[in-house]
Amino acid sequence: MRLVIARCSVDYVGRLTAHLPLATRLLLVKADGSVLVHSDGGSYKPLNWMSPPCTLVEVPAADDADGHGTWTVTNKAGEQLIVTVVEVLHDSSHELGVDPGLVKDGVEAHLQKLLAEHIHTLGDGYRLVRREFPTPIGPVDILARDPHGVAVAVEIKRRGEIDGVEQLTRYLDLLNRDPLLAPVRGVFAAQEIKPQARTLAEDRGIRCLVLDYSELRGIDDPSQRLF
């Protein structure tokens, strides 16, 4: 990655036109070819950018041996990001290597594994039948049995919304056609359940369960909380 801090103006020419007047900005040139223009604010979002595939051509000013001049970044559609550099304050390149990507803590796969390991979270006497129980329209996250032996299908989401309730409803419709399983009850489990989703679930006889990820991991002991 190349990092350039420069006093520059920027023009975007294409389907839309935009102009950034002269100011000090951070220019990022990434290994994938993308070029981004940042200010010292606005969080992560650049002021302007050109996504790959694109080409960068630097033309130094005729009377400047330090490389100040014009950057022209052109994408495959012919649109251009033109950076006019007046003064370079910093210019460095760094090899970052291959990034392993973001690993989210508490994603649905983690929640499913933890809930399966701590199936008693559903209630005393529950037992796990299987994770990823197959159906013709996809696997149910968890199939369990309650203390009375009744089958329970559990759909797990990080954020419980109406789509998740609809998904569990479809699973229940199929599972209840199997005489070896019926009747099958549903549990909609999530770290956060939207009010509309809760209303729909309860109207369909589906139980809602809010999951505490830290508690499932054993990080947090509710008995030790002051509030």
N, C-alpha and C positions, 0 to 999 in steps of 0.2 A: 504494500500500500504506500502511496506517495501522499505526503502531507505538505501542503503549501499554504502559508499565511501571507496574504498579499492585499495591497490596496488595488481594487479592481472594480470595474463595472461589468455587468452581465446582460446580454441580450439573448432572448430565445426567439427563434424565427421558425415558424412552421404553421400548423393548423391554427395555433394561437400565437400571439406575440406578447412578450413581456420584457420589461426593462428594470434592472436594478442599478440605481445610480452609484457613483463612486463611493466606496467605503472599504474598510478593512474586513476581510472575510477569510474563512477557512475553505480551501479547495481540496477535496478528496479525490484521488484517482485510484480506484480499486483494481485488483488483479483481474476481475472479470470484465474490465473495460469501462465500467460505469464511472461517471464523473458527477460529483455532488458539490453544491455550493452551500456552505453553512454560515450563519451569523452566530454571535455569542449569546444566543437566546432561542426561544422557540422549541425547546426540548430536543427531541430526536429528528424532527422533520426538517429537511433542507429547504432553503429558499427556492432553489431550482436545481434541476438535475437532468441527466441524460442516461437512460437505461441501456444496457447492452442488448444486442450487438451494436457497437458504434466505434468510430475511429477518432483519435485525437491527433490534431496537427498543430504544433507550436511554431509560430513564426516570430522570431525576435525582432524588436524594433531595430531599424537600420542603424541608428546611432547609439545603440546600447549593447555592450558586450556581455552583460550579465544575464541575458535571456529574457528581459522584460519585453513584452510585446503582446501578441494575440494568441489565444487558444481557440481553435475551432473544432468543436465536437459534432460529428455528423452521424445520425443513425441511418438505418436501412431505408427509412421512408424519406430521407433527404432533409429532415428537420435538423436545425443547427442550434447549438448552444455556443455563443461567442463570448469569450471572457477576455476583456481588455485589461491587461496587467500593467499598472503604473509603477508599482514598487513591490519587491519581494522582501518580506521580513523573515521568512523561514522556508526552507525547502529540504525535505528529507524523505528517504524511502526506507521501508521496513518490510522484511519478509515475515508474514504472520503464519504461514503454513496452513495445513488443512484444519478447518474448524470442526470439532466434533458435533456441533449443533447444540441447541437448547434442550436440556432435559428438565422437564417440568415435574415439580414435586407435587404429588397429589392428583395426578391424572387418573382417568377412569380405571386404567389397568391396575394401578397401585391400590385404588380404593376397593376394587373387586377382590384382589388378592388378600388385602387386610381383612375385609369383611368375611371372606371365606374362612380365614384363620381364626376369626373371632365371631363365629356365627351366632354366639349367644347375644350379640348386640341386637339381634332381632327380637330377643326375648328368651327367658329361661326355657330350656327343654327343646330348643330348635337344634336340628342337625343338618349338616351339609349333605346334599345328594351329589351335586356336580356343579363345577364352574363351566361356563360356556355350553349350556345344555342346548343341543341342536334342535332347530325347528325348520320347516321349509322356507321361512323368510329370514333366517338368521338365528344366531345363538342367543339364548337368554343368559344374562350375566351370571346369575346364580339360581339354581333350583334347590330348594330346601324342604324340610318337613317340619311342621310345628309339633308341639307336644302331643297332639291328638293324631298325628300321622297324616294330616292334610298337607297336600303339596302347595308350596309357596314359590312363585316366580318373582325374582327380584331384579329390577332394572336399576342400574347405577349410573348417575351422572355427576359431574362436578357441579353444574348449575342445572337445577331442575326446571325445565320449561314445558310448555304445552306439547311440543313435539315429542318429548320423552314419554309423556303420559299416553299419547296416541300410539307410540311404538309398543309400550307395554300392553296396551289394550289389544293390539293385534296379536301379540304373543299369547295372551290369555285366551283369546278367541280360538286360536289353533290348539293350544294345550288342553282346553276343556272339551275338545272333540275326541280326545284320547281316553277311552274308558279305563285304562290302567292308571291314569293320572287324575282325572276329574273326581271331585271339583278342585280347581286350582285357584288359589287366591293370589293377589298381587301386592307387592310392596314397591313403592317408588322411593328410592334412596338417593340422596344428594347432599352435598355440603351446603347448598343453598337452594331452597325451593320457592319459586315465584308464587305469589298469591293466586294468580289465575290458574297456574298448574295445580296447586293444592286444591282449589275449588273443583276443578274438573276431575281430578283423581278421586276425591272423596265422594263426588256425585256418582262415580262409577264403582264405588265400593273398594277402591284401591287405597291401601294404607300408605301414608307418607312418613318417611323417616329421615331426619336430618343427621348426617354423619359428621362426627368430629374427627378430622384426620389426625390431629395430634394425639388424641386419646387412643385412636386405633393403633397408632404407632408405638404407644406406650410412653410418649414424651410427656404427656399431660395427665395428671391424676386429678380428676374432678373433686375428689375428697379433700385435696389440699388447697382448693381455691377459697379465697375469702369472699368472692362474689360469684 
